[in-house]
Amino acid sequence: MLEYLDKALRYSNGLDFKSFSDNEEKVDATIFAISQIGELVKNISKDTMNKYPNIEWIIIKNLRNKIVHDYEGIKLNFIWDIITKDLIQLKFDLEKIINDNSKIS
């Protein structure tokens, strides 16, 4: 998940909404990376989901479904909000999970 999260952040790095939305390759690559994050949620155990309820696991998974099944209906301003408001926090949260679990091992 972190790999795709980093890709989405890298693809949009340094861009404003107009530059992002005008660049079809950046849009497609970023949306694909976000959809892959949602796809990988299925690999997260229920125990982990319950232990970290601050992460909106179901919303992330549902976003993937929305992207895959209604790509043309995705609003770019919605994707931009995810990029600029949610992905950095998600990265922080996922790194915390990895760090917590490495302490157990």
N, C-alpha and C positions, 0 to 999 in steps of 0.2 A: 504494500500500500504506500509506503514511504517513497518508493521509487517513482510511482505515478504521481504522487503528490508533488514531489520535487520537479518532475517534468512539467506539470501544469503551472507551477509557480515560475519555472524558468521560461516557459513559452510566453508568458505574459509579462515577464519582468521588464520594467522600464517603459511600459506602454500605458497610455491612457485609454479610456473606453473607445474613443474614435479610432485610434490607431489599431487597437485590437480588433474591433468589429469590421474594419476595412480590410483586414488581412485574413483571407479565407483559410490559408494553411494554418495560421496560428489558432484560429477559432476551431477548426476541425481537430487539430492535434490536442488542444487543451480540453475540448469536450470529450474526446476519446479517453484521455488520461483520467478525467473525472469519472467517466463511466466505468473505467477499470477499477477505480477505488471502490465504487459501489459493488462491482462484481466480486471483489475480494472480501467484502464484508461477510459473505457466506462461509468463509473459512474461520471466522471469529467464533469462538465457543460461546455458548450461552452464559457460562460462568464468567468469562471475561466481559461480556456485554453487561451482565448484572453488576460486576465489580466496578465498571466504569460507565455508570448511567448518564454522566454528563455529556457523553458522545451520543449524538443522535443517529445510532446505528440504522434504525429502520428508515429514517429520512434519507440517509446516504444510499441505502439499497434501493429505495423507491425512486430516487433521482436517476440512478442507473437505468431502472426500468422505463422511466419517462424518456430518457435519452434514446434508448434502444428502440422503443416502440413508437415514439412520436418525435423523431429528430427534427423534423421540419417545424414542429410546434414549440420548440425550445426558444425562449426569449433570451437574446444575448445580454440584456441588462440583468436578468436573473443570474446567468452564468457569471457575469462580471462581479456581481455582489458576492457570489460564492468565492470567487478568486480573491477578491480584495478584503473580504470580511471573515470568511470561514476557514480557508485552507491553512493559513498560518496557525490558527488555534488548533485545528485538527492535527497538524504536524507536531505541535508541542504535546498534545494529548497522546498521540501514538508513540512518540519518543519516550514519554513517561511510562507507558505500558511496557515498552521494551526494557527500559531501565529497571522498572520494578521487577520484571520477570528475570532479568539477568542477576539480580541480587539473590533470588531464590535458588538459582542453579548452583 
